[in-house]
Amino acid sequence: MPMVSMRQLLDEAAKGGYGVGAFNVNNMEQIQAIMEAARETKSPVVIQASRGARAYSNDRFLYHLMLAATEVYPEIPVALHLDHGNSVETCKSAIEMGFTSVMMDGSLMPDGKTPSTFDYNVKATREVVEMAHAKGVTVEGEIGVLGGIEDGHGAGVDALSHVTDPEQAEEFVKQTGLDALAIAIGTSHGAYKFTRKPTGEVLKMDRLIEIHNRLKTTHLVMHGSSSVPQDLQDIINKYGGKLRPTFGVPVEEIQLGIKNGVRKVNVDTDNRLAMTGAIRKVLMETPEKFDPRDYLKPAREAMKKVVALRMTQFGQAGHAGDYQPIPISEMAKKYAAGKL
C-alpha cells in the first residue's frame, strides 16, 4: 500500500468516531516499533517527523525508511506528516520530498519561538494550503500557542497564556481552508507538562468542546498529548535516570477529546521514555554488553508496547482494513473539484 494522505485517515476516523495516534520518529527502530504495533492492532497510523528529526536523520534516509515501511507492512494505511513546519519553505521541501501531510505552524514566527499575529498565521497557512492541496497533500494548522519546547520549536510560554480562542479558531478555518486544526488547551511539549494530575484549571477540555461545537466538520488535533506514565518514569529512575516527578495528559481526557472532534493525537515523549528506560536497564544489568542491537532491540519492543496500547485506547485498532487507500493524485483532483 502506498503512503496515503492524512486527510483520508482522519475522514475515516471521523466516520468511525475514533482517534488516530500520530507518533514522532527519528530513526529506523522507532518506525519499526510503530509499524509492528500497527500490524499487531490492525491500525491505520500517522508517522510524523519534526524539523529536528529531519535534520537528525536526513530527509532521504527518513523517506526511504518510510517506503520500506509501506513495503513490509502493505496492509497498513500510513501517512507521513511534517510536524511543526515553521515556514512555507519548510512545508514546500517536505511536500517535494514526498510527505503526504504537512503542518504549517504559523502560530509562531519562522524562528519557531516568537508568537505571531493572526494575520501572519492566516497568510502563511493559506499559502501552504494552496500549494499542498494542488498535490493532494493534507494541511494541519495551529491557532493558539502550546507550552514547552520540542526539537528547538516552541515559544517556551506558559501553557495557559495562549489558549485557543474559539471565535478566532472558526475564523481561521474559514480563511485558510485547512484540513486539521491543532488547538492549545493547556498541554505542552516534552515530559514536564503538569506538576500534578491535571484538572479543568490547567487542561481546558471545556474549551476544546466549545471549539468542536463551532467547527463540527474540522478535524481537531491534540498536541503534547503523551500521558507520561509513572511506570515508565520509574524504570528510568531505577536504572540511573533523574526525571523529576511529572504528570502528562490522562488517557481518559484524550478519549473525551476524541468524543468531541479530536481525530489526531500527537505522542512522542511516552515513546522516548519507553526506549530510554529499556536501554538503561540493559546497560545497568549487563554492563559487559556493547553491541547496539543488545539494547536497541528491547528499546524497540518497549516502544511497540506503548504504541499498541495507545492505538487501542484511541480506538483506531481494528480499522486498518476498513477502506481502500486513495492515491495522492486522486486527492488533488478532489480538492480541485471542491469535493473536500
N, C-alpha and C positions, 0 to 999 in steps of 0.2 A: 504494500500500500504506500503510495507517495505521501509526503507530508501534506496535511490538509490545512485549510485556513482556520484560524481560531474562531472566526465568526460562525462557521458551521458547527464546531464543537459546542459553542455557547448557545446557539439557537436550539440545538438538540437538547442541551441541558435544561433550557427554559421549558421546552415541551415536557420533559420528564420530571421537572421540579427538583433537580439535583444541582450540586456544585461541582466544578472541576478544579482539582488541585493544579497549581502552576508551580513547578519546582525548579529552583535555580541550579545551574551546573557550571563547573569549571574544568572538568576532566572526564576521562573515559569511565572510571569507576562509578562516578555519580550518574552518568547517563545509563550505564548498565543496571545500576540499582533501581532506577526509576522504571526502566523498561521491564525488568524482571517482576517488579511489583505490579505493573500494569497487566502483564500476562497472567500472573497469579490471580488477580482480582477481576480480570477481563474489563479493564477500564480504559476509556479514552484519556488522553493526558496532554497537558501543555508543558513543554520543557522550555525554560527561559534562561537567557544569558544577559547579564548586565554589561555595561561598558567595561567594568573591571574584569569580568570573565573573558570578554572578547580580547582584551589586552593581554591577559594572563595566558590564555591557551592559543591565541591567534585564530582569526576567523576561519581560515582554510581547514585547520585541524578540527575545529568545532563543527563546521558544516559537514565534513566527511564522516565524523563520528555520528552525526545525526542521520546521514544517508545510510550508514551501516546499521543504525537502529531500525530504520524502516525496512531494510533487507532481512534482518534477523528476526524482527517481530512484525511480519507483514499484516497480521490481523489487528494491530493496534492503531487507531486513528491518533496521530500525534501532530501537534502544531509546534513550530519553532518560533519563539517570541522574543523580541528585544525588550528587556526590562529597563525602564527609566532612560529612554533616549533623551539626551539633553539638548538636542538641536535638530533642525530639519536635515542637516548634513549627515548626522549620525544615523537618523532613520533611513535616509536615502542609501547609505552604504550598506545597511542591513538588508534592505529590500533587494539591492543589486546582488548581494551575497546569496540570496535565496531564502531568507527568513520569510515565514508565511504570515507573520503578525508583528507589528511594532508598537511600542508605547512612546508617544511624544509627551514627555513630562514638561509641559510649558508652565507648570505651577512655579517652577524655578527658572532663573535666567540660565543661559548656556554654561555658566560656570558651575551649575549643579548645586549651588549653595544659596544664592540670593533669591528670596521670594519675588515673583514677577507681578506684573499688573494683569488684570483680567483681559484687557485688550491685547496685550502681547501674547497671552496664552491662547486666546481665540485665533489670532492671526497665524501663529506657528502651527497650531494643531490643525487648523483648516488646510493649510498648505500641505501638510503631511497626508491628510485625508484624501485630498485630490490626487496626489502622486501615488499613494498606496492603492486606493480603490481602482485606479486605472489598470493596475496589475492584479487585482483580485486579493490584495493583501489587507488584513484586518488592522484597525487602529484603535488603540486604547489611549485615553487622555486622562488627565488628573485635574481636579479642581479642589482647592484647599491644599494645605501643606502637611505632609506627615512629619512626625518627630523622628529623631535619630538619624544616623548616617550609615550608609551601606555602600561598600566599594567606592568610598570617596564622594558619594552622591547623597545630598541631604542638607537641609538648612541648619540642622542642629538645634531646631526650635523646640520649645515646649510643645508637647503633642496636643495640648488643648488650645494653643494660641491661634491656630489657623484651621479650625474645624470647618468643614464644608457648609456653605450657606445654601439651603435647598432651592431658593429662588434663583440664585446665581447658577446652580447646577443645571436647572431647567433651561435657562437662557444659553448656557454654554453648549449643551447638547444640540439645541435648535440652531445655533450659529455655526457649529463645526461639522455636524453630520457624522460624528464618530460612531464606532460600534460598541465600545465598552467604556465605562467611566469609573475610574478609581476615585474613591472619596476618603476624606480624612475624618475619622470619628474618634480620635484619641489613641490610635495604635501608632507604634513606631518601629523602625527597622532595628535589627540587632537583638541581642539576648535580654537587654535590660529595659523591658517595656514598662513594667509596673512594679512598685515596691511591695504591693500586697495583692491579693486576689481582686481583680478589678470589679468595681461596682458601676452603676449608672453615672456616678460623678466623673469617672475618668474614661469610661468606654461608652460612647454615646450611641447606643443601639437605637434609641428613640429617634435620633437624627437620621440614621440610616433608613428607618421605616418611613419617616416623613419624605425623604428623597425618593424612595421607591414608590410611594403613593402618587408623587408628581410625575414620575418617569417610569410608567408601568412596562414599557417595551424596551427600555435601555438596560443592557447587561451591566450590573454593578460589580465592582472589583474591591475585595478587601486586601490591602497591603499590610505588611508587618503582622501576619496572622499565624506565626508559629505559636505553639502552645507552651513551649519551653518546659517540658515535663520534669518533675522533680527527680524521677529515677535516672534520667539522662544526665542531669546535673550531678547527681550523687556519684555516678560511675566516674565522671571526670575528676571530681574532687577526691574520690577514694584512691585513684591512681596518680596522685601528684598534682592535680589541677587546682586552681584557686578561683573558682567562679564565686562571685558574690551572690547572696540569696536574691532571687528574682522570680517574677511571675509573667507568663505570657497570656495569650488570648484563650480563654477556656473554649474547648471544642463545642460545648452547648451554646455558646454565644455565636460561634461561626454558623452552627446549624440554624439558629434563629435568623441570622443574616440570609442563609440560603432560602429559608421560607419567605424572605422578603426581598427577592430580586438579586441576591449575590450569586453570580454564576462562575466567577473565577476567584480562587483563594490562593494567595501567594504564601509559600512556605519555603524557608531557606535555613533559618537558624536551627530548627529541630534536626535537620539532616546533618548539619555541621557538628552539632553536639553528639549525635549518634556515632558518626565516623570517628571523631576525635576521642571519644570515650573508648571505643573498641581498639584504636591504635595505642592509646596509653596503657590499656590493660595488657596487651601483648608485650609491649616493651618493658613494662614493670615486672610481669610474671615470668617472662622468658628473656632476660637481658642478653642472653648469648645469641639471640636471633638477629640476623642482619639483612635477610632477603626481603625486599619491599613487599613481595607477594604474601609473606607471612603475616603482615599487618594490614595490607590493603584488602585482602580477601575478607577477613572478618569485618573490616570497616564497611565494605560494600554490602555485606549481609545485614549489618546493623541498620544501615540507611534504608535498605529494601524493606525491612520490617516496619520502620516508621512510615514510609511512603504508602505501603499496603494498608496500614491501619488508617491513615488519613483518607485514602481513596474510599475505604469502606464507610468512614464517618461522614464524608462529604456526599455520599450517595451515588458516586459515579461508577462504583463497582457493578459489573454485570452489563454495562451499556456499550461495551466496545463494538459489539456486532449489530447494533440497532439500525445502522444506516450505511448507505453507500457513500464513500468519500466523493466530494465534488471537486474536480480539478480547479486549481487556482485560476486558470484561463476562463473557466466557466463562471467562476465567482466574479471576475472582471466584467463579463457580459451582463450578469445580473445587476451589478452596481450601475453600469451604463444605462440599463433599461429601467432603472428606478425601482427594481423589484426588492431591493434590500434596504 
